[in-house]
Amino acid sequence: MRQTAMSTSTMAIGYLAVAVLAFVSGMVAQTYQARTDVNFQGYPTPIPCPSSAGCVGGGALTGAGYYFTPSDFNTPLLRITDVNTYTSNSSRSFATDCGGSAEANLFDVTNTRFYVCDGGTGVHIFGLDTSVNPPKATLLYGTYTLASCGGDGSTGNAFFSFTQPKLIYAAAWNQRKDPVICSYDVSSTSSGPTLANGKIKQVVDLADCVPSLAGVGTSTYLGEVSASGDDQTVAAYPSATNGQGSGTYVVIVNRKLGCRVWNTATGFVSGAYGGAPLGSVGIADRFTVHNVRLSKAGTYAKVTIQNCVNNNCNSGLNQTYIWQINSLTVLPISIASPEYGGGHQAIGYNEWINNGGTPNSPNQPFDIRSVSSTVPSFVPTLYPSGSNPMDGHWSWNNDNSGDTVPFFGTFSNGTSFAPSQAWNDEIVALAPDGSVSWRFAHTYASNQSQSFSARYAIGNVSQDGSFYLWSTDWDGMLGNTNGVSAACTIGTSCRADVFMAVLPVSDSRAASQRTAHSQ
């Protein structure tokens, strides 16, 4: 007989580390010793070579571990990957999150572990030593990639815990071919987690929450996992068929309350969840799901639409839905004025941010709003003037319980490599009250890479706001995907790699956290 969602599998992971949680939730608003102007900054001439071995022949296949500071900004950069990082397949490029999302959580809470993805779905674990200068990143476990959870499906879309050091969550399939969420203990520096060594544990079988998912098999789709700030709640969106956008289940699992499921095709919410009401949500929209992210407070889910299935989604204008998990209340957010709910997004504890207009308007470049409101309240004080077609991907893993910590992102600039105004192809952070923005580095992305993450220079900030990882093809200067030639054709055969910016944190507690740990 199938276990219920309140079984020991749901409670497989121990309680949070209280001291670590206290630090994260009490973090003061961070500031940075970085540029705050909006004056145009072009690329250096020539483009800096990301390798100590030089770029003879047009590119640098090697260079992992190279630490350098380009002349355009004063932020040190560390190249994380190169052609030798994954020796079983030297042609592979590397990226941040496997799903191409800036909303993933790539760093553990101690800054001693992070992950990157290869050109497939392989999750590679790195150790980070911040007690040395420059910081040292080391690939752990050789060619190991994050293992399955008992089934034969690959594991991707990983998410580090906000509270438990060196613990990562990922979606996978078990031996019954049910979709599951598992945890992976990556505390070892010598051997990766497996079922046999006890470092992989099933957190929840999602078929316990949605019985029709039992035995669906590994050819189905299993969307991103996200976790709450206190580590008590996780979210995912499994599908009985393959392909992102095919699913209709928003699944929330709390360690004490069990499962809560919103079926977006029928509108019905199941799972008593500590006495929460059952029944249909208060909107008529029915749709398939593109993305689900849990608020850091664990009380709301941000759900983005893939396709409307009943022609009742406000003529296609509703892109985002905010679900109050213990209720039947769902707020649809239109991409039109005055909601401006379009663009890429990130959710904090009780607020979420996104790009504004469609396309972005100089008068509404960013929005921030409460999870209980449809109308935004934020426009940055300093914003580059003129027409601005830039698209941004946003990361807020460093957020605190007051939603006062800066959020981070990278801007892409259409298909043009060279920036034409401030923020083009840059890593930036913005204070949530709009009072200041910080500029850290250029991404050097060509905006034409065949790698999704590298094309848009998608990045992720560490939990203490000290480091930023991003994907880039570095203007085609990282060598050829054949793993041999330095020369390549942008958009066709150029490799992509992951780089890390060492952010100039002014906040003393964040800075001390950055240097307090080693592997």
Secondary structure, DSSP 8 states (H G I E B T S, - for coil): ----TTSTTTT-S----HHHHHHHHT-----BSSB---------SS---SSTT--GGG--S--TT-EE--SSS---EEE---TTSSTT-TT--EESSTT--TTS--B-TTSSEEEEEESSS-EEEEEEE-SSSS-EEEE-STT-----SSSSS--EEEEE-SSSTTEEEEEEE-TT--EEEEEEE---SSS---TTTT-EEEEEEHHHHSGGGTT--TTS-B---EE-TTSSEEEE-B-SSSSTT---EEEEEETTTEEEEEETTT-EEE--TTT---EE-SS---EEEEEEEE-TTSSEEEEEEEEESSS-SGGGTEEEEEEETTSS-EEEEESSTTT---S-EEE-SSEEEEE-SSS-BTTBSEEEEETT-SS-----SS---S----EEEEE-TT--TTS-S-EEEEEE-TT-SS--STTTTEEEEE-TTSS-EEEEEE----S--SSHHHHTT-EEE-TTSSEEEEEE-GGGTS-BTTSS-S---TTTTB--EEEEEE--B--HHHHHHHHS---
